[in-house]
Amino acid sequence: MVWTAAFLLLVFTAILDNQKLGRLQEAEDLRQMRIVRYLTNPFAIVSQGLAWLLILIFAPQFQLVIMVWQILFIAGRTNVDIDRQHSLNR
């Protein structure tokens, strides 16, 4: 949870900085990253929180399985590097 909060803080700071500098397309690209959309989706937040709570109460040994699943199927499915994409477009 700490990693998620730190990552979102970093992304939102980058979005605000890009907006201040007039780089609206870069800010929108950051906002549209798959991982950012997932981590800010209210349904995903609530359902994941409930799943974590139930697993913590009834089967704490499966938390490691859930963490590996998140790494492989959520964090591993990233967008094309935005910086590289913009440098190629210029």
PyRosetta script that sets phi, psi and omega in degrees:
from pyrosetta import init, pose_from_sequence

init()
pose = pose_from_sequence("MVWTAAFLLLVFTAILDNQKLGRLQEAEDLRQMRIVRYLTNPFAIVSQGLAWLLILIFAPQFQLVIMVWQILFIAGRTNVDIDRQHSLNR")
pose.set_psi(1, -34.4)
pose.set_omega(1, 179.1)
pose.set_phi(2, -67.2)
pose.set_psi(2, -41.7)
pose.set_omega(2, 177.4)
pose.set_phi(3, -60.1)
pose.set_psi(3, -44.1)
pose.set_omega(3, -178.9)
pose.set_phi(4, -61.9)
pose.set_psi(4, -46.4)
pose.set_omega(4, 179.5)
pose.set_phi(5, -62.5)
pose.set_psi(5, -43.6)
pose.set_omega(5, 179.5)
pose.set_phi(6, -64.8)
pose.set_psi(6, -41.4)
pose.set_omega(6, 179.3)
pose.set_phi(7, -63.1)
pose.set_psi(7, -46.2)
pose.set_omega(7, 179.7)
pose.set_phi(8, -64.7)
pose.set_psi(8, -38.8)
pose.set_omega(8, 176.5)
pose.set_phi(9, -61.3)
pose.set_psi(9, -43.3)
pose.set_omega(9, 177.8)
pose.set_phi(10, -61.7)
pose.set_psi(10, -46.1)
pose.set_omega(10, -178.8)
pose.set_phi(11, -64.9)
pose.set_psi(11, -45.9)
pose.set_omega(11, -179.4)
pose.set_phi(12, -65.4)
pose.set_psi(12, -34.0)
pose.set_omega(12, 175.3)
pose.set_phi(13, -65.6)
pose.set_psi(13, -42.8)
pose.set_omega(13, 177.8)
pose.set_phi(14, -64.1)
pose.set_psi(14, -38.9)
pose.set_omega(14, 178.0)
pose.set_phi(15, -63.2)
pose.set_psi(15, -47.1)
pose.set_omega(15, -179.9)
pose.set_phi(16, -63.7)
pose.set_psi(16, -41.6)
pose.set_omega(16, 178.3)
pose.set_phi(17, -63.0)
pose.set_psi(17, -42.6)
pose.set_omega(17, 178.0)
pose.set_phi(18, -64.0)
pose.set_psi(18, -37.9)
pose.set_omega(18, 177.4)
pose.set_phi(19, -65.4)
pose.set_psi(19, -41.6)
pose.set_omega(19, 179.0)
pose.set_phi(20, -63.0)
pose.set_psi(20, -34.5)
pose.set_omega(20, -179.5)
pose.set_phi(21, -85.0)
pose.set_psi(21, 0.3)
pose.set_omega(21, 178.5)
pose.set_phi(22, 82.2)
pose.set_psi(22, 12.5)
pose.set_omega(22, 178.8)
pose.set_phi(23, -92.9)
pose.set_psi(23, 72.1)
pose.set_omega(23, -173.9)
pose.set_phi(24, -68.7)
pose.set_psi(24, -35.5)
pose.set_omega(24, 179.6)
pose.set_phi(25, -66.5)
pose.set_psi(25, -41.0)
pose.set_omega(25, 178.0)
pose.set_phi(26, -63.9)
pose.set_psi(26, -41.0)
pose.set_omega(26, 178.2)
pose.set_phi(27, -62.7)
pose.set_psi(27, -42.4)
pose.set_omega(27, 179.1)
pose.set_phi(28, -67.3)
pose.set_psi(28, -37.5)
pose.set_omega(28, 177.1)
pose.set_phi(29, -62.2)
pose.set_psi(29, -41.4)
pose.set_omega(29, 176.5)
pose.set_phi(30, -62.9)
pose.set_psi(30, -43.0)
pose.set_omega(30, -179.4)
pose.set_phi(31, -64.0)
pose.set_psi(31, -30.9)
pose.set_omega(31, -176.8)
pose.set_phi(32, -91.4)
pose.set_psi(32, 2.5)
pose.set_omega(32, 177.4)
pose.set_phi(33, -59.8)
pose.set_psi(33, 138.5)
pose.set_omega(33, -176.3)
pose.set_phi(34, -55.3)
pose.set_psi(34, -44.4)
pose.set_omega(34, -176.9)
pose.set_phi(35, -67.4)
pose.set_psi(35, -35.6)
pose.set_omega(35, 178.8)
pose.set_phi(36, -69.4)
pose.set_psi(36, -43.3)
pose.set_omega(36, 177.7)
pose.set_phi(37, -61.4)
pose.set_psi(37, -39.8)
pose.set_omega(37, 179.5)
pose.set_phi(38, -66.7)
pose.set_psi(38, -47.1)
pose.set_omega(38, -175.5)
pose.set_phi(39, -70.8)
pose.set_psi(39, -17.4)
pose.set_omega(39, 178.9)
pose.set_phi(40, -106.5)
pose.set_psi(40, 6.5)
pose.set_omega(40, 178.5)
pose.set_phi(41, -78.6)
pose.set_psi(41, 117.9)
pose.set_omega(41, -177.7)
pose.set_phi(42, -58.3)
pose.set_psi(42, -39.3)
pose.set_omega(42, 178.7)
pose.set_phi(43, -62.3)
pose.set_psi(43, -43.6)
pose.set_omega(43, 179.8)
pose.set_phi(44, -64.8)
pose.set_psi(44, -39.8)
pose.set_omega(44, -179.0)
pose.set_phi(45, -64.3)
pose.set_psi(45, -47.9)
pose.set_omega(45, -178.0)
pose.set_phi(46, -67.6)
pose.set_psi(46, -46.9)
pose.set_omega(46, -177.6)
pose.set_phi(47, -65.7)
pose.set_psi(47, -39.0)
pose.set_omega(47, 178.5)
pose.set_phi(48, -68.3)
pose.set_psi(48, -39.5)
pose.set_omega(48, 177.5)
pose.set_phi(49, -61.8)
pose.set_psi(49, -43.5)
pose.set_omega(49, 177.8)
pose.set_phi(50, -65.0)
pose.set_psi(50, -41.5)
pose.set_omega(50, 178.6)
pose.set_phi(51, -62.0)
pose.set_psi(51, -44.8)
pose.set_omega(51, 179.0)
pose.set_phi(52, -61.1)
pose.set_psi(52, -42.1)
pose.set_omega(52, -179.2)
pose.set_phi(53, -64.0)
pose.set_psi(53, -46.3)
pose.set_omega(53, 179.6)
pose.set_phi(54, -64.1)
pose.set_psi(54, -41.4)
pose.set_omega(54, 178.3)
pose.set_phi(55, -66.0)
pose.set_psi(55, -40.0)
pose.set_omega(55, 179.5)
pose.set_phi(56, -62.1)
pose.set_psi(56, -39.0)
pose.set_omega(56, -178.5)
pose.set_phi(57, -76.5)
pose.set_psi(57, -47.7)
pose.set_omega(57, -169.8)
pose.set_phi(58, -99.0)
pose.set_psi(58, -28.1)
pose.set_omega(58, -176.9)
pose.set_phi(59, -151.5)
pose.set_psi(59, 71.0)
pose.set_omega(59, -175.2)
pose.set_phi(60, -62.2)
pose.set_psi(60, -22.7)
pose.set_omega(60, -179.4)
pose.set_phi(61, -66.9)
pose.set_psi(61, -18.9)
pose.set_omega(61, -178.7)
pose.set_phi(62, -85.6)
pose.set_psi(62, -1.9)
pose.set_omega(62, 178.0)
pose.set_phi(63, -62.5)
pose.set_psi(63, -36.0)
pose.set_omega(63, 177.7)
pose.set_phi(64, -63.5)
pose.set_psi(64, -40.1)
pose.set_omega(64, 178.3)
pose.set_phi(65, -61.8)
pose.set_psi(65, -43.7)
pose.set_omega(65, 180.0)
pose.set_phi(66, -64.0)
pose.set_psi(66, -41.3)
pose.set_omega(66, -179.9)
pose.set_phi(67, -64.1)
pose.set_psi(67, -42.8)
pose.set_omega(67, 178.2)
pose.set_phi(68, -63.5)
pose.set_psi(68, -41.7)
pose.set_omega(68, 177.7)
pose.set_phi(69, -58.6)
pose.set_psi(69, -44.8)
pose.set_omega(69, 179.3)
pose.set_phi(70, -61.6)
pose.set_psi(70, -43.6)
pose.set_omega(70, -179.2)
pose.set_phi(71, -63.4)
pose.set_psi(71, -45.8)
pose.set_omega(71, -176.3)
pose.set_phi(72, -71.5)
pose.set_psi(72, -42.2)
pose.set_omega(72, -170.5)
pose.set_phi(73, -103.5)
pose.set_psi(73, -13.8)
pose.set_omega(73, 179.8)
pose.set_phi(74, -112.2)
pose.set_psi(74, -60.2)
pose.set_omega(74, -177.9)
pose.set_phi(75, -70.6)
pose.set_psi(75, -28.7)
pose.set_omega(75, -179.7)
pose.set_phi(76, -74.5)
pose.set_psi(76, -19.0)
pose.set_omega(76, 180.0)
pose.set_phi(77, -96.3)
pose.set_psi(77, 80.2)
pose.set_omega(77, -176.1)
pose.set_phi(78, -102.7)
pose.set_psi(78, 165.9)
pose.set_omega(78, 176.9)
pose.set_phi(79, -78.6)
pose.set_psi(79, 171.3)
pose.set_omega(79, 172.0)
pose.set_phi(80, -61.5)
pose.set_psi(80, 144.7)
pose.set_omega(80, -180.0)
pose.set_phi(81, -55.8)
pose.set_psi(81, 118.5)
pose.set_omega(81, -174.6)
pose.set_phi(82, -65.2)
pose.set_psi(82, -41.3)
pose.set_omega(82, 179.3)
pose.set_phi(83, -61.5)
pose.set_psi(83, -43.7)
pose.set_omega(83, 179.8)
pose.set_phi(84, -64.9)
pose.set_psi(84, -42.0)
pose.set_omega(84, -179.8)
pose.set_phi(85, -60.3)
pose.set_psi(85, -44.0)
pose.set_omega(85, -179.2)
pose.set_phi(86, -72.1)
pose.set_psi(86, -33.4)
pose.set_omega(86, 178.2)
pose.set_phi(87, -69.5)
pose.set_psi(87, -31.0)
pose.set_omega(87, 177.2)
pose.set_phi(88, -73.9)
pose.set_psi(88, -29.1)
pose.set_omega(88, -178.5)
pose.set_phi(89, -78.8)
pose.set_psi(89, -16.5)
pose.set_omega(89, -176.7)
pose.set_phi(90, -86.0)
pose.dump_pdb("model.pdb")
